[in-house]
Amino acid sequence: MPVSDAQSHPPASRIATSCAIALLFIHTFLLSWVAYVSSPNLDEPGHLASGISHWEYGRFELYRVNPPLVRMVAAIPILLTNAQTDWGAWNIHSPYSRSEFPVGTRFVALNGEVGFWYFTLARWACIPLCLVGLWTVYLWAKSLYGATAGLMAMSLYCFCPNCVAWGASITPDAAGTSFGVLAAYLYWRWLQTPTWGRALQAGLGLGLAELAKGTLIVFFVVWPALWFIDFIVSRQRRRQTEISSSNADAAVQDIVVVTATRPPFQQLAGIILVAVYLLNLGFGFEGSFKPLRDYTFVSRALSGQDRPPEGANRFVGTWLEALPVPLPENYVRGLDVQKYDFERGKWSYLLGEQRPRGWWYYYFVAFLVKTPVCTIVMFAVATTLALSRNSYRSNWRNEWTLLLPAVVIMALVSSQTGFSRYLRYALPVLPFAYIHVSRVAVLFAARNRLFSGLLATCWLGSFVESHTVYPHSLSFFNVAVGGPLNGQTCLLDSNIEWGQDLLYLRRWYDSNTEARPLHLAFFGDFHVNPQSAGIVFEPVPGFLGAEHQDQSSGELLGPQPGWFAVSINHLYGYRHLESDRPKYTYFQRLKPVARAGYTIVVYYLTLDEANRLRADLGLDPIIPAM
């Protein structure tokens, strides 16, 4: 690689550092505003209530499918308020308890409109966790490809709609992404200079990553794999030096250099031990070193049974049963519950198709439609250059350490095809991808005006495309698929709507007093009741088809005159819950009169319009009362 501009131009490096600091402030503002204007998404009530429970009771059953770090940070400012909680639905006995959802729903109901302010405070508390990853991306890309590359990678991360959307949430995805790349960076630094001090840093980084996101458990496999690759390659190079060198003294010198930089296994073991200790410490050593036989599992992988009603343990009666598990009890149980959810499957949606299982290629398609087009172009250029020209590649150690974590994470989430719903599961891949993309900054150093101009245009285009949707970043879809107004043809659920636009609907509701009564079908009302936001509403009449309707029941069925607001997931018949049915898809035949964000569509029907639609659907007309 060419000498980085950080090495050749110290003043330029200082300017780059100043720009990087400015990007930290910009990212903070972007996340802060989204956190303020967005209503709680489906999982946030459960996360916040669970975080409060960890502090108050020192227990970790609630939301154990994810480690507790992020929600505990989110709960800190709420502990200083008069927030009301109700733990009546907390079930500590069931091996498959998801009590965080009813407990979170109760939290929202108890605190009413002020509860929305609590979620803003909780989100703001988590923003520093995201800044860690942003700064790490800058440092790593700068170290590999120069200061310009550092700024490129950092800006792609800073303005990435997916990073902005989840960075403004108290779900663990953005913080897990942040600590994931931090752990990888610190491990890379240790591989470069294997000292005990750097090993300690790498262990702490790995421990924080494990406390932030359960998916990152793969790092316990990736780190030894990287060490082993390093060991094999170093040994082969040492042998080649011994054989090919014609100068004995030079050969000995090369052997010493290679041997001195090969990371010792003892330090790798220390990294793993420090991380495991920190993981247990984060859970307060709750149930740590519990014998394996004392667990009750629900997943087929660990219970040995298909959906055991009260759980089972396939290890009882084997030589492994007395093994003390060196992990917190609820961390292990959380992995078991998550695996069970994937085994039983859930309804999933992709490119207009809905089915009760997922797709192995789901995350690849999701990234293609939810990443700015110019960023995709830059990724393709960077990959082509890295594969075709040595001048755009770093040494083998740098490349392996950067790319292997992303590849393994992508392989892991893609292999879990029980359901495919959430691009956020693959979010930790993004910082590695942005560092990879930043290698094209070498084109600037080459001073090729044509390629530099095209690259600068793509760089700017990525920012512009993301900015056109902000602050509705969760609903972002790129221009190639028609933007967020056409996103529902590609993906649904949290990829476009997760209840985040309820406050936008309230603003529309308050400024349109003629829209009374308002009929509302809100996606997420099973966790956040719209009445908590001050919206008085009536249910939207559903319609499953004339053959399914009992018109003698007196219940309003099918199209009616009046004002209606329908969530985009309901509008396209998405089955988030097993009980969901496509009752509101008939609104697709109508032209909306307004939108709240990109996810709640408002309609107004006159009596004549309602009757025309009813006739099309095979329903009797509405006869106005005399």
N, C-alpha and C positions, 0 to 999 in steps of 0.2 A: 504494500500500500504506500502511497505517497506520504511524505512527511505532513503531519496535520498542521493546519493553520494555527492551532494553539501553540505548536512548538516554534513555528517560523515567524510568527507575528504576535508577540506578547500583547501589544496594545489592542490588536483585533480580538485577542482572547478575553481581555477585560471588557470590551464592548459586548462580546457574546455572553459573558456572564451577566452583565447588566440586563441584556435582553431576556435572558433566561429567568432572572428574578422578576422582570416585568410580566412574563408569561405565568409565573406563579400567582401574581396578583390578579391577572386576567381570569385565570382558571377559578380562583377563589370567588370572584364576582359572578362568573357564569353559573357556578354551582349554587351560590347563595341565592341568586334570584329565582332559579328553578325551584329550589327548596322552599322558597317563600310563596310562590304563586300556585304550586301544585298541591292537590289534595293527597291524602295517604293512599298508597297503592295497596293491593290486596294483602301483601305479606307484612307491611310495616306495623299495623296494630299488634300482630303477634310478636314481632321482633321487639318492639318497645316495651310491651308488657313483660315479656320474658326477661329483658335486660334489667328491668326494675326488680323482678323476682330474684335474680342472681345476687343483686346487692343486698336485698332485704333478708333473704333466707339462706344464702350460700348454697342453694340447690340449683341443679342444671338440667332437670327433666324437660322444662319448657323449651321448645325449639331445638332439641338436641340433634336434629339432622344437620345443624350448622354449629361450628364452634362459637364460643360466646363473646369474643373480643369486641366485635363491632357493636353489637347491641348493648354491651356493658358501657362502652364509650358513649353511645347515643343516650343512654338512660341517665348519665351523670347530671346534666342540667335539669332533668325532670325531677330528680330527687330533691331539688331545691325549691320546687313549686308545691302547690296544694293539689296536685293531680290525684284523682280518685282511682282506686283499684278494687277489683273484686275477684278473689281467687276461688270462688265456689265451684267453678268448672274444672279446676286443676285435678287431674287424675294421675296419681303417682304410682298406681299399681299395674296398669295395663302395659304390656311390653310394646304395644303399638299405640301409644297415646299421642295424639296431636292436640293436646289441650291448649296449646298456644293460640289456636284460632278462636275458640269461644271466649277465652280469657281476653284476647285482644279486642274482640267485638264488644265485650262488656266495657273495656276501657274507653272505647270511643263513645259508647252510649252514655256512660257516667259523666264524661267531661264535656259533652256538647260542643258548642262552637269554639270554646277556648282550647279544646283538645287539638284543633288544627294548628294552633300556635305552638303547642307542645311538640308536634311533629316537626315544625320548622326549626325549633331550638335543637331537637335531637339530630336533625340533618346537619345543621351548622356545626355541631360538635364533632361530626365525623369527617368534615372537609379536610382537616389536617392529615388524616390518614391517606386521602387521595393525593395530596401534594407530595407525599413521600415518593410515590411511584412516578409522578411527573418529573421530579428532580432526578431520580435515579435514571430514567430514560435519557435525560440530557447528559448525565455524567458518563453513562456507558457508551452511548453513540459518539460522544466527543472523544472518549478514549480510543475507540476503534477507528473512526473515520474523520475526526477533526471537529472543530468548534461549529462550523456551518452545519455539519451533519447532526451535531447535538441539538442545535436549534430547530432543524427540520423535524427530527424525531419528536422533540418536545412539543412543537406546535401542532403536529398531527395528533398527538395524544391530547393536547390542551383543548382543541376544537372538535375532537371526535364526538359525534352526536351520541354514540353509545356510551362513551366514557362520561360525558356530561350528564346524560339521563340517569345512569346508575350511580354516579358520584353524588348526585343530589338526593339519594335515597339512603335509608338506614339498612337496606338489605346488604349482605356481606360481599356482594359481587365486585364492586369497585374497589373496596378496601382489600379484598383478597387479590385482585389484580395488582394493586399497588405493592402489597407485601410480597407477592409472588415474584415480581421482577426485582424487588430489592434483594430477596433471598438469592436469586440467581446471580445478580451482580456481585454480591458479597462472596458467593462461592467462586465466581470467576476470578475475583481479585485474589482469593486464597490460592487458586490453581496457578496464578501468575507468580505469586511470591508466597510460598507455603510456610508461614510462621504461625506460632501458637496464638499470637494476637489476632491475626486475620482469621484463624480457625474459630476463635471465640466469636468474632463478629459474624462469621458465616453461620455458626450455630444459633446465635440469637436471631438472625434474620430468618432462618428456617423455622425456628420456633414461633415467631410472630406470624409467618405465613400459615402455619398449621392452625394457629389460633383464630385466623381470619376466615379461612375457607377450606371446607372438607375436601374438595377436589384436589387440593395441593398435597394430599397424602402421597400422591405419586412421586413427589420429590424425594421421599425416603428410598425410592427405587432409582430415580434418575441420578441422584448425586453419586451413589456407588457405581452406577453404570458409567458416568462421566469419568470418575477416578480410574476405573478399569480400562476404559479406552485410552486415557492419558498414559496409564502404565504400559499398555501394550505398544502404543505408538512410540513412546520414549525408548522402550527396550529395543524395538526394531531399528530406530534411528541410531542408537548406540552401537548396535552390531554393524550397521552399514558404515559408521564412522571407523570402526575398528578394521573393517575389511578394505574399504576404499582408500583410506588415507595412505599416502606414500611417505608422510613425515610422521615418525613415531611420536615425537614430542607434541606435535599439533594434535595427533589423534588422542593422546592422553588428556590434553587440555580440553578437547571437545567432550570426552567421556565425563570429565569432572563437571563441566557445565551442565550437561544433560542430567546427570545424576543429582546435582545440587538442586535443580529446579523441579524434579519429580516429586509431587506431593506425597508425604509419608502416610501410610495407612493409619498410623496411630492418631494423626490429626484428623483424618476423616472420621474415625470412630469417635473422637472428641466432639466433632461437629454434630453427629447424630445424637450423642448423649446429651449435649447441651440443649438441642432442640426438643428432645423427648422430655427432659426435665422442665423446660419452659412450658411445654404443652400441659404437663401435669399441674404445674404451678398455676396456670391460667384457670384450671378447673378446681383449684384449691385441693388438689390430690383426692378429689371425691372418687372413691372406689378404685383408686389406683392399685395395681398388683392384685386385683381380685382373681382368684382361681378361675380358669376357663369353665370348669364344670358348674359354677354358680350362676352363669348367665342363662337367660331365657331369650331365645332368638325367634324372630318371625319370618325372616327371609328364608327362601329355600336353600340358598347357598350355605347358610350357617345353621339352620335348624334341621336340614335334611328331609324336610317334609314340605308338601305343597300347601301353603296357607294354613298352618296349624292354628286351631281356634284359640289356644291359650299359650302358644309358643312351645318351643322344644330346643334341644341342643344336640347336634350331631356328634359332638366331641365326648359326651358322657360315655364312659366305658372304654375309651381309647387311652393310649399312653399320653395323650395331650391334655387330659382332663385336669390334671393337677398343675398345669403350667400357669404361673402367675402372669396375667396380662399387664405389661408395663405401660398401660394407657388408662386415662380416666374412664370410669364405667360408662358415663353418658356419652362420651365420645364414641366408644365402641357401639353402644346401643343406637346412636344416631346413624352410624354407617349401616347398621343392620336395617333400620327402618327405611333409609333411603334406598337400599338395595331392594327391599320388599316392594316399595312403590314402583320401581322400574320393572320388577318381575311380574306384577299383576297387570301393568299396562294402564294407560289412560288415553282418552280421545286426543288425537293430534291433528293439526291442520297444516297443509303445505300446498301452495300453488292451486288453491281451489278445491283440493281433495281433503276430506275428513275421514279418519279411520281410527280404530281403537288401539293402534300401535304406531310406532314412529318409523323414521327412515334413517339409514346410516349416513346419508349425504345431506341431512337436514341442515347442519351447521354451515356447510360449505355454501349451500344456496342462500341461507340467511345472511351470511357475511356479504355475498355478492349483491344482495338487494338493499342491505342496510348500511353499506359503506359508500361514502362519496365516490362517484365515478372516477374523478381525478386521482384519488388515493389508490384505487384499484389499478389504474394505468401506471402509476409510479411503482406499485408493488410488482407488476409484470415486468417493467423495465429493470428494476433492481434484481429480480430473479434471473432474468436473461443475462444481464451483465455479470452477475456472480457466477453463473454456470459457464459463461463463454470466455471470460477474460480474467487472468490472474490478478491484474491491477485493481480489480474491484472485489477481491477476496482478501480477507485477513488470513492469519495462520490457522491451521486445522483446529487448534485448541479453542481459539476465539469463536470459530464458526460452530463447532459442536456445542459449546456451552451456551451459545445464543439460541440455536435452533432446536436442539433436542427437547428442552422443556416444552416449547410450543407444540412440537409434533406429538409428544406423548399426551399432553392435555387434550389436543384435538382428537387423537385416537381414542382416548378414554371416553370422552363425552359422546363421540360418534358411535361407539360400540354399545352404548346403553339405549337400545331401540325400543324399550318398553313403552316409552312415550318421547315425543319430540315437541317441546313447547317453547323453550326459553333459550334464546341466543345468549342471554347473560351467563349461562353455564360455561360458555366458551370464551367469556370476556378476558380471562387471564392470558389468552393468546395474543391480544392486541399490542401490548408494549413491545413484545419480542418482534412482532411484524413491523412495527414502526421503526425500530432500530435497524432492522434488516433493510427497510426502504431507504433509510437515511444514507446508505452507502452511495446512492446516486449523486450525493452532494459533491463527490469527487469531480463530477462534470464541471462544476463551477471552477475548481482549481485548474482544470484543463483549459479554461478560457475559450471554450468553443461557444461562440455567440448563439448559434442556432440551437444547439442542444440545451444550453443554459437558459435560453429564452423559453423554450418549450417546457423545461423543468420548472422554471419559475411560474409559468402560467398554470401548470398543474398544481403546484404548491398553493398558489393563491386560489385556484378553483375549488380545492378541497375545503378551504375556509369559507368561501362564499356559499357553496352548496349547503354546508352545515348551518351557516348563519341564517339562511332563508327560512328555516323551520324553527329555529330557536325562539322562545324557550320550550317549544313542544318537541324536544329532542327525542323523547321516548317514541314518538310517532314517526321518526325520520325514515324515509325511504328515498333512494336516490332517483335522479331524473330519468335514468334508463328504464325504470319500471313505472314512471308516472308520478313519483313523489308520494307524499303521505295520503293524498286524496285517492290514490289507487293502490295503496299498500295492502288493503284487505284482500286483494286478489292473490297476494303472495303469502302473507303471514297474518295470524291473529294472536290473541292472548297478549302476554306482556310485551310482545314485539311491536304492538301498536297501541293497545289500550289495557291499562291495569288500574282503572279507576282514578287516574291522575287529573282528569279535567272537571271534576265535580265543582271546584271553586269557580271555574270559568262559567259553568252552567248557572251557578248562583248569581254571578254578576249579570248574566243575560236575564235571568229570572227577575232580578230586582229592577232592571231597567226596562222591562217589558211587562208592565202591570196588566196589559190586556190579555196576556197569556194565562188566564185563569178560567177554570181549573187546569192545571198542567198534569198530563198523564206522563209517567216516567217509567222506563224500563232501563235501570242503571246496572251496568256490569260491576259487580263488587258490593252490591247492597247487602250481601250476606256477611260482610265484614264492616262496612261503613254505611250506615243508614243515611240517605240524603237528608232526612229531617234533622240530623245532627249539624248539617251545614245551613239550616234555616230554610230549606225548600219544602213547601207543603205540596204534596202531590197525590195523585191517584194512580192505580196500576193501569198499564196499557192493555187493552183487550187483546188476547192472543187468538191465533188461528192456525190450526194444524191441518186444515183441509175439511171440506164439507162433510166427509164421511166420518170424521172424528168429533163433530160438534153435536152437542145436545142443546138445541135452541129453545127447548121447553123449560130449561133450568132457570131462566130469568137472568142468567149471567150475561154481561155484555160480551159478545163474540165478534171477532173480525173488525173491519174498519168502522169507525164511528166519527162523527163530526167533532172538531175541537182541536186542542193543542197537544202535541205529542213530542216527547224527547226520547230517543232510542239510542243506546250505546251501539257502537259499530260491531262489537262481538255478537250482540243479540241480533242486530240487523242481518248478519250473515250466518245466523244459525249455529254459532260455535257452541260446542258441548264442553264447557269447562268442568261442570259437575256431571255425574252419571245421570242425574235426574233432569238435566237440561233438555229442552226440546225446541226445535226451530219455530217458535210461535210468532215471531215478529218479522219474518222475512218478507211478508207482503208489503212492507214499507219500501222495499226496493223498487216497487212500481211507481213510487211517488217522487216528486221533486222537492227537496228540502228548502225551507225558507231561511234557515240559519244553522250555525254550528257553534258548539262550545268546544274550543280547541279543534282537534281533528277527529275526536272520538265520540262525541255526542251529537247526533243529528236531530234537528228540530223540524217538525212538519206541522202544517195547519191544513185541516180538511173542512170544507164546507159540507153541508148536508148533501148537495148534489154530487160532489166529488166522492163522498163516502159511499153513496148509493151506486154510483157507476163502478167503483172498485168492488163493491159487494156483488154486483151482478157478474163481474168478471170471475169472481171466486165461487160463484154458485150459491150465494147467500141471499136470503130474503131482504128486500129493501127496508130501510128504516122509515116508518110512517110517523111524521111529527104529531105530537099531541095537539088536540084541538083546544 
